[in-house]
Amino acid sequence: MRALPAEGGLWGWLLQRVSGIFLAYAVAVHLWTVHVVNAGHLTWEVIAGRLQDGPLWTVYYLLFIPALVFHAANGLWRITLDYGPSRRLRQPLLAALWGAGLALTAYGYFGIRPLLG
């Protein structure tokens, strides 16, 4: 078994796995809904109707967006650590990933907000 990376620690490692498990489910639901349930007639009205149909889809996307962004940003951070950046460079890189992650999460929320009604 591979040792846990020293930087990022156990929480980063564990949250990467938890978000990955959640995303496997969430992406399957998303793809099923888009390509099977709504195959051939996917429109903005259909999407907005689904999001306005009840709180379940709203909660789904409110969890899906940050899980996706976290999983991607944490994965990029772990890849960055594999290249061994200097200690002086790590903090700005981590801050940039956090900033980009927060901006992408906000962008995702503002993107679905008009569809929520």
Rosetta silent file (secondary structure, phi, psi, omega in degrees, C-alpha in Angstrom):
SEQUENCE: MRALPAEGGLWGWLLQRVSGIFLAYAVAVHLWTVHVVNAGHLTWEVIAGRLQDGPLWTVYYLLFIPALVFHAANGLWRITLDYGPSRRLRQPLLAALWGAGLALTAYGYFGIRPLLG
SCORE:     score description
SCORE:     0.000 S_00000001
   1 L     0.000  139.396 -177.912    0.000    0.000    0.000 S_00000001
   2 L   -75.321  142.217  178.270    1.248    3.450   -0.902 S_00000001
   3 L   -72.181  150.042  177.229    2.090    5.863    1.903 S_00000001
   4 L   -70.223  142.855  176.970   -0.058    8.936    2.339 S_00000001
   5 L   -64.037  141.719 -178.163    1.497   12.150    1.058 S_00000001
   6 L   -65.816  -43.050 -179.266    2.983   14.226    3.849 S_00000001
   7 L   -91.964  136.302 -173.660    1.511   17.480    2.580 S_00000001
   8 L    99.182  -31.167  172.366   -2.236   17.588    2.328 S_00000001
   9 H    60.502 -169.238 -176.698   -2.335   14.955    5.022 S_00000001
  10 H   -64.381  -38.525 -176.910   -4.951   12.402    5.805 S_00000001
  11 H   -64.755  -43.183  177.721   -7.921   14.767    5.335 S_00000001
  12 H   -62.874  -41.966  178.742   -6.984   15.669    1.777 S_00000001
  13 H   -63.835  -47.457 -177.463   -6.429   12.016    0.947 S_00000001
  14 H   -66.099  -44.847 -179.644   -9.689   10.924    2.589 S_00000001
  15 H   -65.447  -29.055  175.836  -11.809   13.716    1.069 S_00000001
  16 H   -64.088  -41.873  179.713  -10.426   12.863   -2.374 S_00000001
  17 H   -70.275  -43.607 -179.718  -11.762    9.324   -1.978 S_00000001
  18 H   -63.592  -45.947  179.400  -15.108   10.409   -0.510 S_00000001
  19 H   -65.317  -34.464  177.629  -15.667   13.017   -3.236 S_00000001
  20 H   -64.866  -42.128  177.714  -14.682   10.429   -5.857 S_00000001
  21 H   -64.136  -45.446  178.179  -17.251    7.930   -4.570 S_00000001
  22 H   -61.341  -43.305 -178.009  -19.939   10.625   -4.502 S_00000001
  23 H   -66.749  -32.852  176.644  -18.998   11.805   -8.007 S_00000001
  24 H   -59.177  -43.136  177.357  -19.209    8.259   -9.410 S_00000001
  25 H   -69.193  -49.304 -174.294  -22.839    8.210   -8.294 S_00000001
  26 H   -63.706  -40.878  178.818  -23.589   11.833   -9.218 S_00000001
  27 H   -67.397  -38.821  177.486  -22.112   11.602  -12.722 S_00000001
  28 H   -61.558  -44.036  177.976  -24.038    8.373  -13.363 S_00000001
  29 H   -62.894  -45.054 -179.605  -27.297   10.094  -12.321 S_00000001
  30 H   -60.184  -49.906 -178.508  -26.461   13.140  -14.432 S_00000001
  31 H   -65.355  -39.907  177.726  -25.627   11.092  -17.539 S_00000001
  32 H   -61.004  -45.982 -177.709  -28.674    8.850  -17.105 S_00000001
  33 H   -65.014  -43.209 -176.387  -30.966   11.863  -16.768 S_00000001
  34 H   -75.821  -44.762 -170.985  -29.496   13.735  -19.727 S_00000001
  35 H   -97.710  -13.567  178.906  -28.873   10.870  -22.175 S_00000001
  36 H  -114.132  -57.147 -176.083  -31.607    8.378  -21.311 S_00000001
  37 H   -65.675  -44.718 -176.944  -34.515   10.126  -19.592 S_00000001
  38 L  -107.760   23.250 -177.099  -34.347   13.295  -21.698 S_00000001
  39 L   -58.135  127.453  175.005  -32.729   11.822  -24.823 S_00000001
  40 L    85.455  -15.478  179.367  -33.600   13.799  -27.925 S_00000001
  41 L  -138.527   44.048  177.878  -35.614   16.524  -26.226 S_00000001
  42 L   -86.208  115.282  179.014  -33.274   18.209  -23.778 S_00000001
  43 L  -131.225  169.933  175.915  -34.035   21.924  -23.683 S_00000001
  44 H   -60.004  -35.683 -179.645  -33.585   24.758  -21.204 S_00000001
  45 H   -65.523  -40.699  178.631  -37.249   24.413  -20.344 S_00000001
  46 H   -64.234  -44.931 -179.752  -36.822   20.706  -19.505 S_00000001
  47 H   -64.267  -47.813  179.774  -33.765   21.438  -17.342 S_00000001
  48 H   -62.143  -39.918  178.313  -35.438   24.374  -15.576 S_00000001
  49 H   -61.684  -41.052  178.504  -38.573   22.296  -15.033 S_00000001
  50 H   -64.658  -43.050 -178.550  -36.548   19.517  -13.412 S_00000001
  51 H   -70.615  -25.802 -179.981  -34.755   21.967  -11.124 S_00000001
  52 H   -93.020   -3.236 -175.523  -38.025   23.647  -10.169 S_00000001
  53 L   -71.066  -24.247 -179.457  -39.820   20.333   -9.643 S_00000001
  54 L   171.231  174.510 -174.554  -38.695   19.984   -6.054 S_00000001
  55 H   -73.833  -16.568 -175.444  -35.785   20.360   -3.674 S_00000001
  56 H   -60.952  -47.557  179.840  -34.138   17.033   -4.529 S_00000001
  57 H   -68.324  -34.928  177.554  -32.547   18.217   -7.790 S_00000001
  58 H   -62.952  -47.716  178.789  -31.535   21.524   -6.210 S_00000001
  59 H   -62.301  -40.843  178.747  -29.774   19.717   -3.359 S_00000001
  60 H   -55.239  -51.316 -177.991  -28.194   17.333   -5.887 S_00000001
  61 H   -73.309  -29.770  176.411  -26.593   20.181   -7.848 S_00000001
  62 H   -67.990  -24.731  174.042  -25.676   22.145   -4.715 S_00000001
  63 H   -90.488  -36.622 -176.312  -23.637   19.107   -3.645 S_00000001
  64 H   -63.441  -45.315 -175.553  -22.464   18.073   -7.111 S_00000001
  65 H   -61.666  -55.556 -179.079  -20.799   21.385   -8.006 S_00000001
  66 H   -67.453  -30.815  177.471  -18.494   21.774   -4.968 S_00000001
  67 H   -63.891  -42.965  179.223  -17.700   18.042   -4.902 S_00000001
  68 H   -64.224  -46.406 -179.183  -16.592   18.204   -8.526 S_00000001
  69 H   -65.383  -44.706  178.759  -14.538   21.356   -8.029 S_00000001
  70 H   -60.580  -47.167 -177.817  -12.928   20.041   -4.828 S_00000001
  71 H   -58.622  -44.525  179.927  -12.073   16.700   -6.409 S_00000001
  72 H   -67.333  -46.342 -178.028  -10.446   18.375   -9.412 S_00000001
  73 H   -65.834  -41.856  178.801   -8.546   20.994   -7.394 S_00000001
  74 H   -65.687  -38.476  175.766   -7.318   18.477   -4.833 S_00000001
  75 H   -63.300  -42.290  176.786   -6.201   16.176   -7.640 S_00000001
  76 H   -63.828  -37.997  178.165   -4.304   19.028   -9.297 S_00000001
  77 H   -64.119  -42.480  179.399   -2.690   19.888   -5.963 S_00000001
  78 H   -65.772  -37.165  175.522   -1.552   16.290   -5.494 S_00000001
  79 H   -65.839  -41.773  177.789   -0.122   16.241   -9.030 S_00000001
  80 H   -58.366  -43.995  179.400    1.646   19.533   -8.298 S_00000001
  81 H   -63.300  -30.482  177.620    3.222   18.002   -5.182 S_00000001
  82 H   -62.282  -27.255  179.812    4.502   15.099   -7.291 S_00000001
  83 L   -86.781   -1.915  173.375    6.664   17.601   -9.175 S_00000001
  84 L    62.370   53.897  177.209    8.220   18.812   -5.915 S_00000001
  85 L   -65.388  154.541 -179.662    7.799   22.591   -6.070 S_00000001
  86 L   -63.305  156.996  179.835    9.933   24.569   -3.651 S_00000001
  87 H   -58.518  -34.501 -179.284    8.454   25.422   -0.250 S_00000001
  88 H   -67.211  -29.594 -177.536    8.379   29.085   -1.280 S_00000001
  89 H   -89.364  -21.256 -175.452    6.237   28.268   -4.323 S_00000001
  90 H   -62.870  -44.537 -176.641    3.788   25.872   -2.636 S_00000001
  91 H   -62.623  -47.649  177.327    1.803   28.484   -0.708 S_00000001
  92 H   -63.474  -35.860  178.114    1.040   30.704   -3.748 S_00000001
  93 H   -66.085  -42.820  178.331    0.135   27.634   -5.824 S_00000001
  94 H   -65.017  -40.868  177.677   -2.209   26.364   -3.129 S_00000001
  95 H   -63.578  -38.662  178.891   -3.770   29.820   -2.779 S_00000001
  96 H   -65.638  -41.536  177.503   -4.276   29.984   -6.553 S_00000001
  97 H   -64.071  -42.482  177.482   -5.994   26.566   -6.550 S_00000001
  98 H   -62.074  -45.228  179.085   -8.248   27.625   -3.654 S_00000001
  99 H   -61.595  -45.429  178.958   -9.099   30.880   -5.423 S_00000001
 100 H   -64.098  -40.151  178.937   -9.846   29.114   -8.695 S_00000001
 101 H   -63.727  -44.237  178.289  -11.917   26.491   -6.871 S_00000001
 102 H   -65.698  -40.164  178.900  -14.007   29.072   -5.046 S_00000001
 103 H   -64.689  -42.286  178.952  -14.469   31.071   -8.258 S_00000001
 104 H   -66.954  -36.981  176.974  -15.574   27.966  -10.192 S_00000001
 105 H   -64.685  -46.137  177.996  -17.990   26.968   -7.431 S_00000001
 106 H   -61.522  -42.142  178.477  -19.514   30.462   -7.422 S_00000001
 107 H   -60.298  -42.545  177.849  -19.688   30.384  -11.230 S_00000001
 108 H   -63.581  -43.069  179.478  -21.508   27.032  -11.097 S_00000001
 109 H   -65.952  -42.820  178.565  -23.986   28.305   -8.527 S_00000001
 110 H   -67.655  -27.279  178.309  -24.657   31.499  -10.468 S_00000001
 111 H   -69.704  -36.758 -179.176  -25.088   29.376  -13.608 S_00000001
 112 H   -91.267  -14.479 -177.195  -27.873   27.260  -12.154 S_00000001
 113 H   -54.548  -45.979  178.951  -29.492   30.045  -10.140 S_00000001
 114 H   -63.441  -25.626 -178.686  -31.684   31.321  -13.012 S_00000001
 115 H   -79.701  -15.107 -178.048  -32.887   27.769  -13.629 S_00000001
 116 H   -79.376  -12.748  176.813  -34.073   27.366  -10.034 S_00000001
 117 L    94.014    0.000    0.000  -36.922   29.820  -10.528 S_00000001
